[in-house]
Amino acid sequence: MEANRIHKIYILILVLIAALITVYLGYNGYSYYLSGIEDRFFHPDHQLLKPSGVWGHGFGIIGSLMIILGVALYMLRKRIRRFSRVGILKHWLEFHIFLCILGPILVLYHTTFIFGGLVAISFWSMVAVVLSGVVGRYIYLQIPRTIEGGEMNLNEISQIKEKLNDQLTIVYHLDESALDAILQALKDRPDRSGNNILSRSIDKYKFEHRTIREVKSILHKQKISGKSFNKVVGLIKDEISLNRKIDRLITMQNLFKYWHVAHLPFAILMLIVMIIHVIVTITFGARWIF
């Protein structure tokens, strides 16, 4: 529980950092960014906020480095065996998302919300990467995973279910008839083949709440109460969650494969155009604070 609380604080800090930086930069430069192209030259902050200005150029450099760092660190952790035990993969993914959201925000301020030509290709590729990353994050969360963040297969999920059933009999001393009644309640799931997605979702919601009510009724008959009652109900909810994950496991794994087809090309295109942009800028003598 303590580790879970620390993790939530870690996520909250990342979100606050990204939000505060975004709001701060927008608040301090809104009058410049809202000015017309012709009027910006006469704006008092033009020398600071223009793409080649100290701040504007810095946004581009720092934002680009954050994107590169976010991609590199996550790929190293995910692909290189030597780093496979360094931290939890899910936490690396979350830091990757943080860097690859805040980085593009800084790049957006670097462009002063005006982009065209080659830079426009990189920018819209970056937008596509960010949006597809949000979709990918959702799909990633739907795939059952171990504590370390690796994907679980059906056998591993089934083993967890067996352990849950063992706990019900060994730890909480449910008799065979009560356990059979609970397992039967869990098996009577609604048909997944018919109806539309909304109808199936409603049916699942009704089934899960009905199952919990039935389980509570069985536990009352077994005279189980207090902490044991709450823990058994918690185990049943875990079982329902596992059943839900089994239902969507294969679908989400396939979606994740197709997602890579969309996400990676845009990411590669963004990086290539970014590198070309940097080379051209340096070739023409542009420097930041160096």
DONUDREN-714239 format. One record per residue (C-alpha): y, x, z. Coordinates in steps of 0.2 Angstrom, whole numbers, plus 5000, padded with zeros to 4 digits. Layout:
<pts>
YXZ/...
</pts>
This chain:
<pts>
500050005000/501250145004/500850234987/501250064979/502850044988/503450224983/502950184965/504050034965/505450134972/505250264959/505250134945/506850054953/507750224953/507350254935/507950074930/509550104940/509950274933/509750204915/510750044919/512150134929/512450274915/512450134901/513750034911/514750184916/514950254899/515250084891/516550034904/517550204902/517550204883/517550014879/519350024873/518950164861/517250094855/518149924852/519550004841/519549994823/519050154813/520850184807/521550164825/520250274834/521150434828/522750384838/521750334853/522050444869/520150474871/519750514853/519550704855/518350674869/517250524863/517250554844/515450614838/516050794837/517050784853/516550864870/515850704877/515350624861/514450774855/513650804872/512950624872/512050664855/511350834861/510850764878/510150604871/509150694858/508450824870/507850674882/506950594867/506150754862/505650794880/505050624883/503850634868/503350814872/502850784890/501950624887/500950704873/500550854883/499850754897/498950634886/498150754873/497950924882/496450934893/497251064904/498550944910/497350794911/497450804930/499250824933/499850664940/499450484934/499550444916/500350284919/501750374929/501950494914/502150344902/503450264913/504450424913/504250444894/504850264892/506350304904/506850464894/506550374877/507650224882/509050324890/509050454876/509350324862/510750244872/511650414874/511350444855/512150264852/513650314861/513650484851/513850384835/515250284843/514350124836/514650174818/513250254808/512950274789/512050374777/510650494783/511050464801/510850274799/509050304794/508750404810/509650274820/508750124814/507050214815/507550254833/507850064836/506150024828/505350154840/506150084855/505749904851/503949944846/503850044862/504249884872/502949794863/501749944865/502049944884/501649764885/499949784876/499649944886/499749844902/498549714896/497149844894/496149864910/496350044917/495750164931/496950224944/497250384934/497750274919/496250294908/495550144898/494150054906/492649984896/491649834899/490349924909/491549994921/492349824923/490649744926/490249874939/491849834948/491349644948/489649694956/490449794970/491549634973/490049524974/489249654986/490749654997/490649464999/488849475005/488749635015/490549645022/490949455025/489149395027/489149255014/487449175013/486649154996/487048974993/488949004997/488949154985/488049054971/489348914973/490749044972/489949134957/489648964948/491448914951/491949074943/490849054928/491448874923/492848944913/493748844900/493148864881/494248994873/493748954855/494748794853/496548734855/498048834852/498648984863/499748874874/498348744878/497148884882/498448964894/498648804902/496848774904/496648944911/497948914924/497248754929/495448834930/496048974941/496948864953/495448744954/494348894957/495348954972/495348784980/493448774978/493248944985/494348905000/493348745003/491748845003/492448975015/493048835027/491248765027/490548945031/491848945045/492649105039/494549115044/495949225048/496049395040/494249385033/494749225024/496249305016/495249455011/493849355003/495149244994/495949414988/494249474981/494049314972/495749334964/495249504959/493749434951/494749304941/495949444936/494449554930/493749404920/495449384912/495549564907/493749554900/494349414889/495749504882/495049684882/494449704864/495949604857/497149714866/496249874861/496349824843/498149774844/498449944852/497750034837/498749934825/500349964836/500150154833/500150124815/501950054817/502550164831/502150334826/502850334808/504550274814/504550404828/504050544816/505450484803/506750484817/506350654823/506350724805/508050654801/508650704818/508150884815/508950884797/510550804805/510650944818/510351084805/511651014794/512951004808/512651184814/512751244796/514451174794/514951264810/514951124823/514751184841/514751094857/515351184873/514651354868/
</pts>
